[in-house]
């Protein structure tokens, strides 16, 4: 049974990669999309991760007692989720599509200098959110989360300008400065992987929509592979070096912690999906036998997330915290230790008779809306980049904590959208930018010859492509 489950999980992962690639070739869904990044997280944490754990015999603190039968049930549930998710994505939001498609493509253009100015402006905005507004009662934690979204958008906007004229030394220097500031600021009293992944993947997101998209799928895969390897290497080091003390340390202290990191240890943790699949199987065995279903707990946690625990001491805690703190107390772990229950684990805890149908349909519609905005306005960084402001959260959703990551993702996306629009409005009033560009400015190029035809690529047919 274990061998069968392992085979099906690997096969399902290969199917998803083939499916995404086929749609990208046909122009149905862009290879770089919020849907595909969510599916990437699903593959890592709920498909290949548990499959590798079973192949390697890797055990975790939360490990199923009857792996053969539980793995089959798990495999069936994750397969149902994938099917419902893909169907709902491709057959939903017709009303939203019709509304968005009526809007004409924006003719408002920004000069490269104006976009880079806005990219730099996101850094002080993020600093204010992270170090000043964070002390506002009730809303402070939300501003801290929003700061990471601003760093992602700032890095993305700088990359948007840079990758269109990659060999221009001025834009290269400016972009790298913004990116380095953003990366370093994510390390202040924080060693979380999601903000770091958000900035790194946000750079690739911007590079794709600003230039790589016009080069063809093969070129995108080659460049994406290089970026992915670099990101995996850094993420493995961060994963290995993390401990409870890193949440209280300065930027330099957290960066210095990487010196003692073990790449092999971190890589193994990532390859096995941080045991999220095994934890999901453990939840399959314990619900509702040892603990009743907590029906739609994830929905409830999203709705109550903004309420400070100081104002509501009895506020329900996330599944990732309640499991290790109240269900299975593991010796030698810090008080704030939490685990990833996995998407299927959340569904099982939330009552699978409801959640297994509701959640994939909802998320299919949710990501379809985001991707349609990008598909209809692929040349507008003010539409594209905010949709990619929470990619770290989106990739991590299949690992869990699902409700928290979903709330933070929406906070980053819509907060970044509002702030970017506000920044551009203020700069326009001050005379730093002009919305209407003439033909010379619109097609301005700094010697990056491959860009000559990129605007032809985004013709009427391309602008209606469903970017998934």
C-alpha positions in Angstrom: 0.0 0.0 0.0 2.8 2.4 0.8 4.5 1.7 -2.5 1.2 2.3 -4.3 0.6 5.6 -2.5 4.2 6.7 -3.3 3.8 5.9 -6.9 0.4 7.7 -7.2 1.8 10.8 -5.4 4.8 11.0 -7.7 2.6 10.4 -10.8 0.2 13.1 -9.7 3.1 15.6 -9.3 4.4 14.7 -12.8 0.8 15.1 -14.2 0.6 18.6 -12.7 3.9 19.7 -14.2 2.9 18.3 -17.6 -0.5 20.0 -17.3 1.0 23.4 -16.4 3.5 23.1 -19.2 0.9 22.1 -21.8 -1.3 25.0 -20.9 1.7 27.4 -21.1 2.6 26.1 -24.6 -1.0 26.6 -25.7 -1.2 30.0 -24.2 -4.1 29.1 -21.9 -2.4 29.8 -18.6 1.0 31.5 -18.1 3.7 29.2 -16.6 4.3 31.9 -14.0 1.0 32.5 -12.2 -0.5 32.5 -8.7 -2.3 29.2 -9.5 0.9 27.5 -10.6 2.9 28.7 -7.6 0.1 27.4 -5.3 0.3 24.1 -7.2 4.1 24.2 -6.8 3.6 24.4 -3.0 1.1 21.6 -3.2 3.6 19.4 -5.0 6.4 20.1 -2.5 4.4 19.8 0.7 1.6 17.4 -0.1 2.8 15.2 -3.0 6.6 14.7 -3.5 7.3 15.6 0.2 5.3 12.7 1.8 6.4 10.4 -1.1 10.0 11.1 -0.4 9.4 10.6 3.3 8.0 7.2 2.6 10.8 6.3 0.2 13.5 7.4 2.7 11.7 6.1 5.8 12.0 9.6 7.3 10.0 9.9 10.5 8.6 13.0 12.2 7.1 14.0 15.6 3.7 13.5 14.1 3.8 10.2 12.3 0.9 8.0 11.3 0.6 4.7 13.3 -0.9 2.8 10.3 1.0 4.2 7.4 -0.2 1.7 4.7 -3.9 2.3 5.0 -3.6 6.0 6.0 -1.4 6.8 3.0 -4.1 5.4 0.7 -6.8 7.6 2.2 -4.5 10.5 2.1 -3.7 9.9 -1.6 -7.3 9.7 -2.4 -8.1 13.0 -0.6 -5.3 14.9 -2.2 -6.3 13.6 -5.7 -9.9 14.8 -5.1 -8.6 18.2 -4.1 -6.4 18.5 -7.2 -9.3 17.6 -9.6 -11.8 20.0 -8.0 -9.3 22.8 -7.8 -8.3 22.5 -11.5 -12.0 22.2 -12.6 -13.1 25.2 -10.6 -10.2 27.3 -11.8 -10.9 26.7 -15.5 -14.7 27.0 -15.2 -15.3 29.9 -12.9 -15.5 33.7 -12.6 -17.2 34.2 -16.0 -18.9 37.3 -14.6 -15.5 38.7 -13.3 -13.9 37.9 -16.7 -16.6 39.8 -18.5 -16.3 42.8 -16.2 -12.5 42.9 -16.5 -12.4 42.3 -20.2 -14.6 45.4 -20.9 -11.9 47.6 -19.5 -9.5 48.9 -22.2 -5.8 48.3 -21.7 -4.3 51.2 -19.9 -2.5 53.7 -22.1 -0.8 55.3 -19.1 3.0 54.7 -19.1 5.8 55.5 -16.7 9.4 56.2 -17.6 12.0 53.8 -16.3 13.3 56.5 -13.9 9.8 57.0 -12.5 9.3 53.3 -11.9 12.7 53.1 -10.2 11.8 56.1 -8.1 8.6 54.3 -6.9 10.6 51.2 -6.2 12.9 53.1 -3.9 9.9 54.8 -2.3 8.5 51.4 -1.2 11.5 50.9 1.1 10.8 53.8 3.4 7.1 53.0 3.3 8.0 49.5 4.4 10.3 50.8 7.1 7.5 53.0 8.5 5.2 50.0 8.6 7.9 47.8 10.2 9.3 50.1 12.8 6.8 52.9 13.5 3.2 51.8 12.7 3.9 48.4 14.2 3.3 50.0 17.6 -0.2 51.1 16.9 -2.6 49.2 19.1 -4.7 46.5 17.4 -3.4 47.3 13.8 0.3 47.2 14.5 0.9 43.5 13.7 -0.9 44.0 10.4 1.5 46.8 9.4 4.5 44.6 10.2 3.1 41.9 7.8 2.4 44.6 5.2 6.0 45.8 5.3 7.1 42.5 3.8 4.6 42.9 1.0 6.1 46.3 0.3 9.6 44.9 0.1 8.4 42.3 -2.3 6.7 44.9 -4.5 9.7 47.2 -4.3 12.1 44.5 -5.4 9.7 43.5 -8.1 9.3 47.0 -9.5 13.1 47.5 -9.5 13.4 44.2 -11.3 10.7 45.2 -13.8 12.9 48.1 -14.9 16.2 46.3 -14.7 15.3 43.1 -16.7 14.0 45.2 -19.6 17.5 46.7 -19.9 19.5 44.1 -18.1 23.0 45.2 -19.1 22.5 48.9 -18.3 24.9 49.5 -15.3 22.8 52.3 -13.8 19.6 50.3 -13.6 21.5 47.2 -12.5 23.1 49.0 -9.6 19.8 50.7 -8.5 17.9 47.4 -8.8 20.4 45.4 -6.8 20.4 48.1 -4.1 16.7 47.9 -3.7 16.7 44.1 -3.7 19.5 43.9 -1.1 17.8 46.4 1.2 14.5 44.4 0.9 16.2 41.0 1.6 18.1 42.4 4.6 15.1 44.0 6.1 13.2 40.7 6.1 15.9 39.4 8.5 15.2 42.0 11.2 13.9 40.1 14.3 12.5 37.6 11.8 14.0 34.4 10.2 10.8 33.3 8.6 11.1 31.8 5.2 7.9 33.2 3.7 9.0 36.9 3.5 12.3 35.7 2.1 10.7 33.5 -0.5 8.2 36.3 -1.3 11.0 38.7 -2.2 13.0 36.1 -4.2 10.0 34.8 -6.1 8.7 38.3 -6.6 11.9 39.1 -8.5 11.2 36.2 -10.9 7.6 37.2 -11.2 8.6 40.7 -12.3 11.3 39.4 -14.6 8.8 37.1 -16.3 6.1 39.7 -17.0 8.5 42.6 -17.8 10.7 40.6 -20.3 11.1 36.8 -20.0 7.5 36.3 -21.2 8.5 37.5 -24.6 11.4 35.1 -25.0 9.4 31.8 -25.2 8.8 29.0 -22.8 12.2 27.4 -23.2 14.1 30.5 -22.2 11.7 31.0 -19.3 12.4 27.5 -18.0 16.2 27.9 -18.3 16.2 31.2 -16.5 13.7 30.0 -14.0 15.8 27.0 -13.2 18.8 29.2 -12.3 16.7 31.4 -10.1 15.0 28.4 -8.5 18.4 26.7 -7.7 19.7 29.9 -6.1 16.5 30.3 -4.1 16.6 26.6 -3.0 20.2 27.0 -1.8 19.4 30.1 0.3 16.2 28.6 1.6 18.0 25.4 2.7 20.5 27.4 4.6 17.8 29.5 6.3 15.8 26.4 7.2 18.9 24.7 8.8 19.9 27.9 10.8 16.4 28.7 12.2 15.7 28.5 15.9 13.6 30.5 18.4 16.4 33.0 19.1 16.4 34.3 15.5 13.0 35.9 16.1 14.7 38.4 18.5 18.0 39.1 16.7 19.2 41.9 14.6 19.8 41.8 10.9 23.5 41.2 11.2 23.0 38.5 13.9 20.5 36.6 11.7 22.7 36.9 8.6 25.7 35.7 10.6 23.6 32.7 11.7 23.8 31.4 8.1 27.5 30.8 8.5 26.8 27.7 10.7 24.0 26.5 8.5 24.0 23.0 7.0 22.9 22.9 3.4 22.3 19.1 3.5 20.2 19.3 6.6 18.1 22.1 5.2 17.8 20.5 1.8 16.5 17.2 3.4 13.9 19.2 5.3 12.7 20.8 2.1 12.8 17.6 0.0 10.6 15.9 2.5 8.2 18.8 2.5 9.0 19.6 6.1 7.0 16.5 7.0 3.7 18.3 6.2 2.4 15.3 4.4 3.1 13.0 7.3 1.5 15.4 9.7 -1.6 15.4 7.5 -1.7 11.6 7.7 -1.4 11.8 11.5 -4.5 14.1 11.5 -6.3 11.6 9.3 -5.9 9.1 12.1 -6.8 11.3 15.0 -9.9 13.0 13.5 -12.5 12.3 14.7 -11.3 9.4 16.8 -9.3 11.2 19.5 -10.5 14.7 18.7 -13.8 15.8 17.1 -13.8 17.7 13.8 -13.4 21.5 14.2 -15.8 22.3 11.4 -14.4 25.1 9.1 -11.8 26.1 11.6 -9.7 27.7 8.8 -12.6 29.9 7.8 -13.1 30.9 11.5 -9.4 31.6 11.9 -9.4 34.0 8.9 -12.4 35.9 10.2 -10.9 36.3 13.7 -7.3 36.8 12.7 -7.3 40.6 13.0 -8.6 40.5 16.6 -5.7 40.9 19.1 -5.2 38.1 21.5 -4.8 40.7 24.3 -8.4 41.8 23.6 -9.6 38.2 23.4 -7.5 35.9 25.6 -9.7 33.0 24.6 -9.2 33.5 20.9 -8.8 30.1 19.2 -5.2 29.2 18.2 -4.1 27.9 14.9 -3.9 24.2 14.3 -0.1 24.5 13.8 0.2 25.7 17.4 -2.5 23.7 19.1 -1.2 20.3 17.8 2.2 20.5 19.4 1.1 22.4 22.5 -2.0 20.5 23.5 -2.3 17.2 21.6 1.3 15.8 21.5 3.7 17.7 23.7 7.2 17.0 22.4 10.1 17.2 24.8 12.9 19.6 24.2 11.0 22.0 21.9 10.5 25.7 22.5 7.2 27.0 23.7 6.5 28.8 20.4 7.3 25.7 18.3 4.8 25.1 15.5 4.4 22.6 12.7 2.9 22.6 9.2 -0.4 20.5 9.4 -0.5 20.4 5.6 -3.5 21.3 3.4 -5.1 17.9 3.7 -4.5 18.0 7.4 -6.4 21.2 7.6 -9.2 19.8 5.6 -9.4 16.7 7.8 -9.5 18.8 11.0 -12.1 21.2 9.5 -14.5 18.3 8.6 -13.6 16.7 5.3 -17.3 16.1 4.4 -17.5 19.9 3.9 -14.0 21.2 3.5 -12.8 18.7 0.9 -15.4 20.1 -1.5 -15.5 23.7 -0.4 -11.8 24.6 -0.1 -10.6 23.5 -3.6 -13.5 25.1 -5.3 -13.0 28.4 -3.4 -9.2 28.5 -4.0 -9.7 27.7 -7.7 -12.0 30.7 -8.1 -9.7 32.8 -5.8 -6.5 32.3 -7.9 -8.5 32.5 -11.2 -9.5 36.1 -10.3 -5.9 37.1 -9.4 -4.5 35.6 -12.6 -7.2 37.2 -14.8 -6.2 40.6 -13.6 -2.6 39.9 -14.6 -3.7 38.3 -17.9 -5.7 41.3 -19.0 -3.1 43.9 -18.0 0.3 42.1 -18.4 2.2 45.3 -19.3 1.0 47.3 -16.3 3.3 46.8 -13.3 0.6 48.4 -11.0 -1.7 45.6 -11.8 0.9 42.7 -12.1 3.2 43.3 -9.1 0.5 43.6 -6.3 -0.9 40.3 -7.5 2.6 38.9 -6.7 3.1 40.6 -3.4 2.3 37.5 -1.4 3.9 34.7 -3.4 5.8 33.4 -0.3 2.4 33.0 1.5 0.8 31.4 -1.5 3.5 28.8 -2.0 3.4 28.0 1.8 -0.4 27.6 2.0 -0.4 23.9 1.2 2.0 23.5 4.2 -0.1 25.5 6.6 -1.1 27.4 8.7 -3.7 27.8 6.0 -5.9 30.5 7.6 -3.0 32.7 8.7 -1.2 32.5 5.4 -4.4 33.3 3.5 -5.2 36.4 5.6 -1.6 37.7 5.3 -1.6 37.1 1.6 -4.7 39.2 1.1 -3.3 41.9 3.4 -0.1 42.1 1.3 -1.9 42.1 -2.1 -4.6 44.7 -1.4 -2.4 46.7 0.9 0.4 46.9 -1.7 -2.1 47.8 -4.4 -3.4 50.7 -2.4 0.0 52.0 -1.4 1.4 51.7 -4.9 -1.5 53.7 -6.3 -1.1 56.3 -3.6 2.7 56.7 -4.2 2.2 57.2 -7.9 -0.5 59.7 -7.3 1.7 61.7 -4.9 4.7 61.7 -7.3 2.5 62.8 -10.1 1.3 65.8 -8.1 4.9 66.7 -7.3 5.8 66.5 -10.9 8.2 63.6 -10.7 6.3 61.4 -13.1 4.1 61.9 -16.2 1.4 59.4 -16.9 1.3 59.9 -20.7 4.5 58.8 -22.5 5.3 59.7 -26.0 6.3 57.0 -28.5 10.1 57.5 -27.9 9.7 57.1 -24.2 7.3 54.1 -24.5 9.7 52.2 -26.6 12.8 53.4 -24.8 15.5 50.8 -24.6 19.0 50.9 -23.2 20.6 48.6 -25.7 18.9 45.4 -24.6 18.2 44.4 -28.2 16.0 41.4 -27.3 13.3 43.8 -26.1 12.7 45.3 -29.6 9.6 43.2 -30.2 8.3 42.7 -26.7 5.4 45.1 -27.2 4.4 43.4 -30.4 4.2 40.2 -28.4 1.5 41.7 -26.3 -1.0 42.2 -29.1 -4.8 41.9 -28.8 -4.7 38.1 -28.9 -2.1 38.0 -26.2 -3.9 40.5 -24.0 -6.8 38.1 -23.7 -4.8 35.1 -22.7 -5.8 33.5 -19.5 -2.8 34.0 -17.2 -3.2 31.3 -14.6 
